[in-house]
Amino acid sequence: MERFFKETDKKTALFALAGLFLTVLMLSGCAGPHTAPPRADTQAVHQETLEQKRLIYQRALQDNARVTAVAFPLLAANAEFCGRNLRPMDGMSGWTLDGFPRSEQPMVHQLFGLTNAVTLSNVVPGSPAAQAGLRAGDILVSINGTRVGQGQRGLRDASNLLQQTGMRPRQIHFSRGGQIRNTVVTPVQGCAYPVGIDQNDFRINAYADGQRIVITRGMLRFVENDTELALVVAHELAHNAMGHVPKKMTNALAGALGGLAVDLLLGSAGVHTGNQASQLGGQMGAMSHSVAFEQEADYVGMYFMARAGFETGNVAPFWRRMAVEQGDAAVEIRRTHPTSPERFVAINATHQEIQAKKRGGQPLAPNLRR
């Protein structure tokens, strides 16, 4: 035992010496820079940090305003396709200082003058709130006679008050430039699928989960104009409105149950599958009709665009640019989505169908299977 400890101590000492040798070697022997750049002034760095943070927040506000301006008419014009998933929409959103990390609150206050008063961060052009005269920067004072509180709690309470009012007009008192004003906002009905931005995802993507619609930052930079952005939002809205998510879940369950039957059958014969057939069946079930669902979302989404007043004749090139981004696989291989050439041709055909209905004075509604 004594010999063991002596050997251990010896190894420990050798490791310590080796570590010290490597440290000295790195400090003295590594190649370093030869030039003497100017040292960054601490105050200048602080000011530049504020400026870059301001630009980041400003871009986030602009992105949100852009997406909501596109999404609002799509959600409002296609409410009849959303079944019971409806909500009153007024076209305004708010923010408060305590919604930011505490460490950044002084900076946000300095940059935007934001306090814990519930302040409108965005008012969608042409929305009921805009028509009632509300603007970004207005501070909500009361809704239907109930005073609006402070901070995130006040923001939640204001949202609840607006929802409780339903489709009835809302009496709103607000402050602008220190003066109290009042107005009446009459909401419109729209699909209850909030549209948001994932600012941390730089992939060119968008998705719908049956409850909401998410546009990635990468997609927001990829689309060349608001009409293309409307194409993306309308496609995802169609996924939700057509019930594709619950249908995929049902298909996955059916596939998993079929696979389970195989697992049980093989198990009774002494073959242990580890539930692999169930897992494979679930995956195959979820994939079934995936291409058809995407085709339907493209088709219905074009109608959603037309009904909301967007031009549908110049959006097909979106899929040519997408093919360039994704490469040969998007052009030649069908997996979960149609190929990009198929989507390009189908969207142009849908545009022609929509134009024919407009000329004939027909309702702008997708054709149903017979």
N, C-alpha and C positions, 0 to 999 in steps of 0.2 A: 504493500500500500504506500509506504514512504517513497519507494522508487517511482511509483506512478505519479505522485505529486511533484517529484523532482522533474520528471520528464515533461509534465504539464507546464510547470513554471518555465522550463527551458523553451518550450514551443511558444508560450505567450510572449516571452521576451524577444524571440526571433521575429514574431509577427509585428511587435511594436517597433522594433528596429527597422524592419522592412517598410512599415508605414511611414516612419520618420524620413527614411531615405527617399521614398517616392515624393513626399511633400517637398523636401528640399530641392529635389530634382525638378519638380514642376515649377517651383518659385524662381529658380535660378537659371534653368536650362531652356525653358520654353521660349520660343520666338515671340517677340512683342512688337507693337507698332513703332514706326520710326518717325512719324509726324507728330506735330503738337497742335491738334485742333483747338479752337477756342472753347473755353468752359462755358456751359450753358448757364446763363444767369437765372438764379432761383426764382426771382420775381417774374421774369419773362416766361419761364416754364409754367408757373402758376397761372399767369394770364392766358397762355396758349392752351392750357388744360381747360380753363373755363370756356374758351372760344370753341374748342373741339367738342366739348360736352354740349354746348349750346347747339352746335350744328347737328349733333346726333339726335338730340331731343326735337329739334326743329324738323329734321327729316322724318322722324317717327310721327310727328303731328301731321306733316304733309301726306305721308303714306296713309295714315288713318283717314284723313279727309278725302283722299282720292278714292280709297276702297269703299267708304260709306256712300260717297256720291254716286258710285257705280251700282252698288248693291241695293240702295234704297228703292229706286224705281223697279228693279227686278223683283224684289220681295213684295212690293205693293201691287204691281201689275199682274202678278200671277198667284194671288191669294186663293183664287178658286181651285187651284190645283193642289193646295196644301192641306186639304181636309180639315181636321180639327186643330192642326198645328198652326194656329194663328195668334197674332197679338196686335194691340194698338201700337202704331208707330208715329212718333212726332218729329223725328229727325234731329234730335239734339243729344249730345253726350257731355258729361262733366268730369272734372277732376278736382283733387284737393292736394295740398302740400304733403299731408301725412300718408298719401299713397305712394310716395317715393321712399327709398331707403333713408334712414335717419341721417346717415353720413353725407347724403347728397342734398338734403333739404335746404341748407343755407345757400348752396349754389343755385338750386332751382328757383328759390325765392329771389335771388339776386338777378338771375337771367330773365325770369318771366313775371316777377312780381306776384307769384302765386302764394296764396295763404290757405288756411284751412276752411275758408268760406267755399261753399259749393259753387264752382265757376264753370261756365260752359266752355269746353275745350273745342267743340266743333258743332256747327249747325249746317246741315245738308242743304245746299242750294235748292230752292223750289219746294222744300218740305213744309209741312204745316208750321213748324217752329220758325222757319225763315219767313213764311208768309205772314206770320204774326208779328214780325219785326225783331225777333231775337237774333243776337249775334254772338260769336265767340268772344269771350271775355266778360259777358254779362254774369252777374252774381245772383243766384236764386235766393229770394227772400222768403216767399211763401207759395204754397200750392193749394188752391181751393180753401184758403183761409188758415191752413196749418203751416206754422213757421218751419222753415227748413233748418236743420241743425248744422253742426260743424263737422268737418273731417269726413273720413270714410263712412262713419255711421250716418252722418247727415246725407251723404250721397246715396247710401242704400235706402234710407228712409224716403228720400225724394223719388227714387225709382219705384218703391212700393206704392207711394201715393199716386204716382202717375198710372201704375198698373191697376190700382183699385178703382180709378175713375173709369176704366174701360174705354169705350168709344165716345163717352160724353166729353163735351168741351171742358178744358182745364183753365181755371182762373189763376194766372201766374203773376206774382209781383216780383220784380227784379230790380237790381241796382246797376246803374251804368253811370260812370263818372261821378259817383257820390249822390246821384239823384234816384229816388225810388219811382219806378214806372210800373204800369200794369198792362197786361194783354191777355188775350184768350187764344188758346191753342186747341184746335179741333183735330184729333188724330185721324189717320187713315188705317185701314186694316191691312196687315201684311203677313207673309209667311214667318213663322216663329223660328227662324234659323239664323242666329247671329253670325255675322261674317267678321272674322278677325285675321290678324297677320301674325305669323311666327317670325319675329325679327331675328331669331337665332338660327334659322334654317336657310342656308344659302343654296340648297338644291332647287332645281326648277320643278316645282310640284305644287299641287293643291289637292285637298281631299275633303270629303264629307263623311260624317260618322252617324248620320241620322238625327243628330241634335244640333249641329253647327256646321259651319263651313270655314276652312282655314286655308289661307293663301300664304305660301312661303315668301320670304324676302327674295329668294332667288327668282321665283316666278314674277314677282312684282317688278324686278329689274329686267326680266326677259321680255315681257309684253311691250310692244312698241307704242301702244296708244290705249286709251280707255275703252275703245271698242273691242280690242283683243282681251282686255281685262274683263269686260262684260261677258265675252265668250267663255272664259274660264269660270267665272262666278256662276253663270247660267248653267253650265254643264254640271257643276257640283250641286246647285239647287235642284236640278232635275234628278240627280241621284237620290236626294232626300225626298223630293215630292213623289217620285215613283216607287218609293219604299225599297230601294235596292239593298240597303244594309240589312233590314230584317229578313229579306228574301235570301240573302247570302247566308245568314245565320241559320235559317231553316234548312237550306240545302246542305250546309256543313253538318248539322245535326243528323239529317237523313243519311248522309254518307258515313258518319261516325257509327250510327246504329247498324248500318249494313256491314261495316268493318268489324263491329263487335260480334255480329253473328258468325263471321269467319273466324275470329279469335276463339270464340267458344267452341266452334266445330272442331278446329284444329286442336284445341286444348283437350277436348274429350278423347281425341286420338293420341294424346300424349305428346303433342307438339306445342311447346310453349313459345308464343309469339312476342311476349312482352307488350301486348296491346298495339303492336305495329300496324295491324290491319285497321284497327279503329282510328289510329292517328292518320293513316294514309287515306282512309275513307273520308274523314273529316276534311282533309286538305283538298281532296278531289271534289267533294261536294261543294265546298266554298268556291272552287274555281269554275264549277259548272255554270254556264250562262254568263260568265264574266265578260266575254267579248260582246255578247248580245246586250248586256247591261250598259256597257260603254257606248255601244252604237245608239242605244235608246237615249242615253244622256246627251250625246251629241245632237240627236234629232230633236228631242224635246227642248233642249237648251237653246237651239236656234229659234224656236217659236217663242220661248220666254224672252229672248232678246228683242224679237220683233214686236211683241206685245208691250214691251217697256220703252219702245221708241228708238232702239239702237239699230244702226244699219247692219244688215247681214250679208251684204254683197262683197265685202272686202276682208273677210276674216279667214278664209280658207288658207291663204299663204302662211298663217300661223303654223300650220302643220308641215310646211316645207322647211321653215326655220327650225322647227322642233326635230325634224329628221336630221338636219345638219348637226344639231347638238347631240343627238342620241346615236347617230351612226347607222350602219347597215342593218342592225337588228330591228330597228324601228320601221325600216322600209320593207323588210322581207319576212319577218317572223311574227306570227300571231302567238302571243302567250296569254296574257290577261287582257290585252287591249287589241283593237284592230290595228292593222299597219297604218303608218302615216299616209301612204297613197290612198288607201281605202277611205280614211277620214277626210282627206282633202276632197276627193270626188263626191263623197256622200254629203258633205257640207254644202258644196256648190249645188248639188241636186236639191237639197232641202231649201236653199235660197230660192231656186226657181219655183219650187212648190209654193213657198210663201208668197212670192210675187204674183203667181197665178191666182191665189186666193184673194189677194188684195185687189187685183183687177176685176175679179168676179164678185167682189163685195161679200165674200164668204167669211165666216168667223175664223180668227187666227187660232186654231186649235190643232194639235197633232192628229193625224189620221190613226184610227184604232184598227186593230186586227179584226177581221171578219171571221 
